């Protein structure tokens, strides 16, 4: 069966763009619309047969907005959220957007067209929420990103403390004897995403606490949260700083790409360089070597988020903002450096 991912690949566009074409959104170029519709027609794609595609919305459903088409952590989170909603008798529609798309704008358009009972945002950019979330008047939850700095009484949030988790990651690397540490992933520019910026800031703070050398110019490379992004960033980092013995990747998919980049640069992990990820996705159990990572509690994030949304859809209740515990998982990608 052809899926929305297949259509996106055949057409050469993101899943988010394909979703917008199928749902007749206006923010798509005519060239992209024609190309995608031609591919849909050629493969006889039926959107309503794909559970992950945003179907024709009704006022009786919850809408889930997933910010990232290649983010396997959010996919795992989506699966848990859908399961929890189903167990509570709720159907859900799903949007997939590119990680740089405006999720609030997409939600506003959906609200105007379909009047969903509530929104669950998996990932998000606070800049977009600050600008226009006031136009959304239904109960909503932001998951994996905190909205505690925003003043919206209909927006709860459940997230990992990215700043503290990044500090714990650096602690872990230092305990293994690493003093020359690099970081890849996300962006130092908060307008490109708060999560990556906070993880980077947490890592930098802890490196400073240990008085270890670190500069954005020599020890850091930004990238998207994808394997290709991790591969490219790791390659660039190694070319400008070959002395690094340990790398903290701000996402597991970034780390998996980094593992391959190390191999292609003639380095063995962990003999020559140690790699630590962030998220704790299922794939880390099967990478070679098995990846050490900071694990987020996907099950609890999903459960708490759905419980909160259901309460606020049915009863008057103030929005809440809670942090969910994380833990560092050891793996074969780490090696102790003897002093």
N, C-alpha and C positions, 0 to 999 in steps of 0.2 A: 504494500500500500504506500502510495506517495504521500509524504508528509510536508508540512509547511517548511521544514528545514531543507527538504529536497528542492522545493520550488525556489527557495531563496538561493540555493547553490546553483541551480540550472540557470536562473535569471541573472545571477551576479549581483544581487542586492541583499541587504540585511533582512532578517526575519521581521523586524519592526516595520520596514518599508512594505514588505509583502502583506503584513497584517493590515496596514493602513489602506492599501489598495483594495483588499478584499472587503474591508468595512467602509469603503467609499469616502475615506477622509480626503480633504482637499489639499493637504500639505505634502503632496507628492508630485514630482514633475511629470509632464505628459509623456515624455520618453520612457520614464521608469514604469508608468502605469501601463503603457502599451506593451512593453517587453514582458512584464509580469503577467498580464492577462493572457498574452500569447502562450506563455509557458503553462499557465493554469489550464488553458483550453487544450493544448497539445497532450497533456498528461491526464486530462479529464479529472482534475483534482476537485474533490468535494469537501469544502471546508468543514461542514457540520459533522463529518465523520472523524475529525481529528480533535481529541479531547483537549489538546494543548492550545488550540486556536481560539481566538475570541470569536464566539458565535454571535448570531443575532441576539442582542441583549434584550432582557425584559426587566420590568420593575421588581421582579421577585428574586433577583439574583445578586450576589456579591461580585464585584469586579476586582480581579487581582492584576496589578501592574508590575511586570518583572523588568527591572532595569539592567539589561545585559543579555545579549543573545548567545554569548559563549562563556557565561559564568556558571560553572557546574555547582558551586556552592548555592547559588540562588535556585538552581534547578532542584537540588536536594531539599531546599527550604520550601519550594513550591509544592513538591510532592507531599511533604508533611502537612502543609497548610490545607491542601485539597482534601487530604485524608481526614483531617480534623473537622473541616466543614461538612463533609459527607456524613460523618458519624453524627453530626448534629442536625442532619436533614436539610443542609443548605447546598444549593447548586452554585457554581462559580464560573464566570467567564474570565479569560486570561488574555492580557496584552503582553507581547514581547517587544521591548524597545531596545535600541542600541544604547550602550552605556553613556553616550553623550547626548541622547535625546532628552527632550523636556517632558518628564512624566506627568507633571501637573497640568500642562496644556492638554495632553492626551486624555487625562482624567476629566477635565472640564468639558471637553468635547463629548466624551461618553456620557457624562452627567446630563448634558443638554439633550442628547439624542435618546437616551435609554432610561434615565432615572434609576440607577442601581440603588440597592438598599444601603450599600456601604462599599468602601475601598480598602484593600490591603495593598500597600506599596512594598514590594520586595526590593530594597535598595532605593536610593534617592539622592538628589542633590538639594541641599538645604536652600541654595540660592533660588531655585525655582519655587520652593515652598514659601519662602519669604515674599516673593513677588506676587503670586496669584492664588495661593491656597485659600485665601479668604473667600474666593468665589465658590468653594465647595462647601455645601451645607449638610452633608450626610456624615455619619460616623465613619472614621477612617483610622487606620493603623499603619505606621511606618515601621518596617521590620529590618533589622541589621544596621540601622542608622538612628541616632537619637534626635528627637524633636523637642527636647526639654528646654532649649533656648528660644523656642518659638511660642507665641502666645495664642494658641488656637485651642479652644475648649472641646473641639470635636476631633482632635488628632492625638492619639496615643502613640507611644513608641516603645519597642523592645529591642535591645541591642546588646552586643558585647562591648565592654570598655576597651576600645581599640588602642587607646593611648597606653593603658596599663598592660594590656596584653603584649604590645610591642616592647615595652620595658622588660617584661618577663622573658621575651624571646632573646633580647640582648643578654640578659642575665644568664640564660641557658648557654649561649655561645661562649660567654666569658668563663663560665664554670668548666667548659670543655677546654679552656686554655687559649682561646682565640683573642688576639689583641689587634689584629688587622682585619677589620670587618667591613664588608660592603653591604649596601642595601639596594634592592631593585623593586620597581613596581609603583603604581599610582602616580601622583604628582605632588610637588610641593605647593602648587597653586590650588588653594581651596576652592576656587570657582570650577575646577575640574573634578571635584569630588572631595567631600569632607573625610570619608573613611581613609583613603590613601594618605591624605595630608596628616590626619591624626596619628596613624600608625608610624609614619615617617618621623613626626615630632616626638613621639614616645621613644622611638629607637635612638634618635639624636640626643634626647635628654639623658637616657641611660648611658650612652657612650660618653657623654660629657661627665657624668657622675664618676665613671671609671677613669676619666682623664685619658681616654683612648683617642688616637688621631681620627678625625672624620671631617670631610668637607663635601658639599654637594658636587663640587667640580671633580673631585678625584675618587670619591667613594660611593657615589649614587648615580643611578640611571632610572629615569621615569619610564613608564610603559603602561599600556592597557592591561587589564586583568585577563590575559589569555596566554596560551602556550607560545604563540608566535611572538607576542609582546615580550614574554620572559626570555625567549631564545635571543631575540635581537638585543635586549637590554643587557643580558649577561655577556654576550659577545662584545658589546661596546665597553662594558666595565672591565673585562679582562684585557682588552687591548690598551686601555689607558692606565690600568693598575694591576699588574701581575703579582704583586706582593700579597694580595688579599688571601687569607686562609679560610675565612668563613663568610657566607653570604646569607643575609636575612631577606627572604622574598615576601612581599606584602600580600601574596595570595598563592594558593597551592598550584593553580594553573600556571602562574608565573614561574613557580619553582620547578614544575615538570619541564617547562620549556628551557629553564636554566640548566637542568641536568643534562639535556641533550647538547646544549651549547658548550658545556664543560667538556663533554666527550669529544665534540668536534674540534675543540681547541687543544686536544691532547692531554687533558687533565682527568684523573680518576677521582670519582667521588666515593668515599670520603678521604682516600689516601692523600690526595693533593689539595683538596678543598672540601669543606663541609657546607651543606646546604640545608636551610631551615625554612619551612613554608608557613602559611597562615590560612586557616579555615577548617582543616580536618575533614576534607571531602573523602569519599569512599575510594577514589582513584589512588590516593597516597598509599593504600595498603598493597597495591599491586605494581607500583613503579619499581624500577631497578636502578639503584638500590631503593628499598622502602623508605619513604620520605618522613623525616621528623617534621612536626608541625605544631602550631598553636591551634588547638581544636575548639571550635565554637559548638555550643550545645543546640544543634538544629531542632531536635525534638521539643525542647523546652521553649525555644524561641517561637516555634509554630504554635504550640499548645497555648501559651500565654497570650499570644496575639489574637488567636481565634476566640478564645474565651472572652477577652476584653471586648472585641468587636461585637460578639453576640449579646453581651450584657448591654452595651450602649445602643444597639439597634432596638432593643426591647424595653429598656428601662432608662430613666434619667441617671446618668453617672458621669462624673468628671473624667476627663482624659488623664491617663497615668503614663509615667515614663520610668521604665525599669531596666536595670542592667542584669544580664544573664551571665553566669559564671563560665569561665574558659579554663582550659588546662593545656600544658605543654606535653605533647606525646613524643616519646623518644623514637628514633628510627635508625636505619642503617646508613642514612646520609650524613651522620655526624660521627666525628672521630676526635678523641681526646688528643690534644697536643701536649707532648711532654716538655716541661720547662727545662 
